[in-house]
Amino acid sequence: IDTLAQLTALAVERYHKIGELLLIKDHRSTANEADSLVELTMVLTMLISNMASRLSNKLNEKLSSSVHKDHINTLITNVYFESANSSSYIKNAFQLLIPVLQVGAI
């Protein structure tokens, strides 16, 4: 979960930096910028999803031989919940860049 949080923080920082760079750029191609940001958002959300799935698979392997099955099930649920939150933060960061793209279209 800590890794998901760190990845999410880095992604949001990247969106912030991208927004700053787009605002100071002289010549802009907003269609290409928008396409690139959509692709970046999809890649980051897929990365978060894959990380959550891999971690949950490892926890599932431990589940069969563990005495604390309820605890492991809770961890798996928390991993998926936090990965959904991380994807939500990344999508919101993308949404907040839309006005920056609109400024470039003017």
LOVEXNU-306302 format. One record per residue (C-alpha): residue in one letter; x, y, z; residue number from 1. Coordinates in steps of 0.001 Angstrom, whole numbers. Layout:
code;east;north;up;pos
A;X;Y;Z;NUM
...
end
This chain:
code;east;north;up;pos
I;0;0;0;1
D;2932;2291;701;2
T;4264;1622;-2800;3
L;877;2497;-4290;4
A;887;5736;-2314;5
Q;4389;6619;-3490;6
L;3552;5852;-7115;7
T;406;7948;-6880;8
A;2301;10864;-5352;9
L;4917;10693;-8113;10
A;2212;10584;-10782;11
V;413;13616;-9362;12
E;3741;15470;-9174;13
R;4342;14635;-12851;14
Y;935;16039;-13804;15
H;1744;19202;-11863;16
K;5069;19573;-13693;17
I;3414;18872;-17044;18
G;869;21610;-16314;19
E;3641;24071;-15516;20
L;5552;23191;-18673;21
L;2458;23463;-20844;22
L;1737;26938;-19514;23
I;5179;28284;-20441;24
K;5443;26548;-23818;25
D;5358;28934;-26810;26
H;4109;26770;-29659;27
R;1471;24247;-28690;28
S;-351;21381;-30293;29
T;-3231;20808;-27922;30
A;-4511;17722;-29760;31
N;-1167;15956;-29356;32
E;-853;17133;-25773;33
A;-4327;15858;-24906;34
D;-3678;12506;-26587;35
S;-393;12145;-24724;36
L;-2011;12947;-21387;37
V;-4817;10459;-22013;38
E;-2232;7789;-22843;39
L;-212;8653;-19734;40
T;-3323;8410;-17571;41
M;-4215;5021;-19018;42
V;-683;3692;-18547;43
L;-505;4883;-14944;44
T;-3905;3451;-14002;45
M;-2990;128;-15648;46
L;291;110;-13732;47
I;-1555;669;-10454;48
S;-4015;-2093;-11321;49
N;-1238;-4523;-12247;50
M;647;-3799;-9036;51
A;-2478;-4434;-6978;52
S;-3190;-7674;-8828;53
R;356;-8939;-8395;54
L;359;-8164;-4690;55
S;-3046;-9770;-4241;56
N;-1869;-12880;-6078;57
K;1085;-13153;-3694;58
L;-1250;-12755;-736;59
N;-3583;-15403;-2180;60
E;-657;-17822;-2332;61
K;-110;-17252;1393;62
L;-3820;-17631;2097;63
S;-3967;-21394;1576;64
S;-1227;-22148;4093;65
S;-2029;-19444;6617;66
V;-3844;-19609;9908;67
H;-4869;-15929;9667;68
K;-7120;-16154;6617;69
D;-9364;-13286;7717;70
H;-6390;-10981;8132;71
I;-5030;-11829;4673;72
N;-8481;-11365;3106;73
T;-8661;-7955;4748;74
L;-5242;-7067;3333;75
I;-6323;-8114;-152;76
T;-9463;-6008;130;77
N;-7417;-3023;1322;78
V;-4980;-3388;-1580;79
Y;-7794;-3262;-4130;80
F;-9493;-399;-2298;81
E;-6293;1640;-2211;82
S;-5523;897;-5840;83
A;-8965;2227;-6756;84
N;-8234;5350;-4708;85
S;-4870;5756;-6435;86
S;-6454;5474;-9869;87
S;-9045;8023;-8813;88
Y;-6340;10493;-7740;89
I;-4535;10046;-11052;90
K;-7713;10566;-13056;91
N;-8520;13673;-11014;92
A;-5024;15046;-11687;93
F;-5673;14568;-15398;94
Q;-9036;16330;-15115;95
L;-7338;19276;-13443;96
L;-5080;19666;-16496;97
I;-8006;20189;-18860;98
P;-8146;23975;-18246;99
V;-4424;24172;-19040;100
L;-5096;22423;-22343;101
Q;-7994;24764;-23011;102
V;-5770;27798;-22471;103
G;-3419;26408;-25113;104
A;-6284;26007;-27577;105
I;-7116;29709;-27420;106
end
